[in-house]
Amino acid sequence: MTADPASKESLFAAAQDVARLLGLLEGRLASFDHSRITGVSYVLNDGNDGFIARVPLAEVRRTAKARYSLLMRIKGIKDVARISRVRKIDRQATFRIQPDHVRALAWALSDGRRIPRGCFTQRDLLIGLVLLIPGVLPGLIYLVWAWRRHQQYTKDLKALVVRWRGLQRPDPRPEWFDTLGG
C-alpha cells in the first residue's frame, strides 16, 4: 500500500470505506485483485469474482484524498517523511517512537483498513462560533453534534489501537515509507 492517494491500493481502500459508509459491504471481504475501476465507478468483487458493490469513482477519489490528508495531519508523520529515502531504517525508527494511537492510525491508513471518522477540529469550533452569531441555539446544536462525533471518534480510535495491539503492533510495509515523500 502506498501513501499516494491516486494509487490503485489507496483507491481500493477508499472504495471499501465508501461501500462501508453506504452499508453495501455488509461484512463481506472485497478482493483487490478481482475489483476494478470503470470510467465512473469502482466495482468491488469478492475473491470468486462475485459482485459486492459499485460505488461512484468521484466519491472514491474524494475519500482517498481525505485518507491521505488525515495521514499527513497525524502528528509525527511529517517528521518521518522528512527523513531521507536513503535512510529507511531511520524512518522506521522515528515512526516507532510515535504514540500508539499515531502508529495504529498510520498502520490502518497504509494497510487499507477501516479508520475512525469525525474528530473535532478547529473548523468545527469556528463553524459553531459563527452559528452562535445569528442565534445561540444553532451554534449550540452544532457544537453538541460535533462533540458527540468527536466522542465516537475517540471510542473508535481506542478500538483501532486495541485491534492493532492484538496484531502485535505491525508497522506499515517498508515500501510505504518511501511513498511518504521527503
C-alpha positions, 0 to 999 in steps of 0.5 A: 500500500502506498501513501499516494492517494491516486494509487490503485491500493489507496483507491481500493481502500477508499472504495471499501470505506465508501461501500462501508459508509453506504452499508453495501459491504455488509461484512463481506471481504472485497478482493483487490485483485478481482475489483476494478475501476470503470470510467465512473465507478469502482466495482468491488468483487469478492475473491470468486469474482462475485459482485459486492458493490459499485460505488461512484469513482468521484466519491472514491477519489474524494475519500482517498484524498481525505485518507491521505490528508488525515495521514499527513495531519497525524502528528509525527508523520511529517517528521518521518517523511522528512527523513531521507529515502536513503535512510529507511531504517531511520524512518522506521525508527522515528515512526516507532517512537510515535504514540500508539494511537499515531502508529495504529492510525498510520498502520490502518491508513497504509494497510487499507483498513477501516479508520475512525471518522469525525474528530473535532477540529478547529473548523468545527469550533469556528463553524459553531462560533459563527452559528452562535452569531445569528442565534445561540441555539444553532451554534449550540446544536452544532457544537453538541453534534460535533462533540458527540462525533468527536466522542465516537471518534475517540471510542473508535480510535481506542478500538483501532489501537486495541485491534492493532495491539492484538496484531502485535503492533505491525508497522506499515510495509517498508515500501510505504515509507518511501511513498511518504515523500521527503 
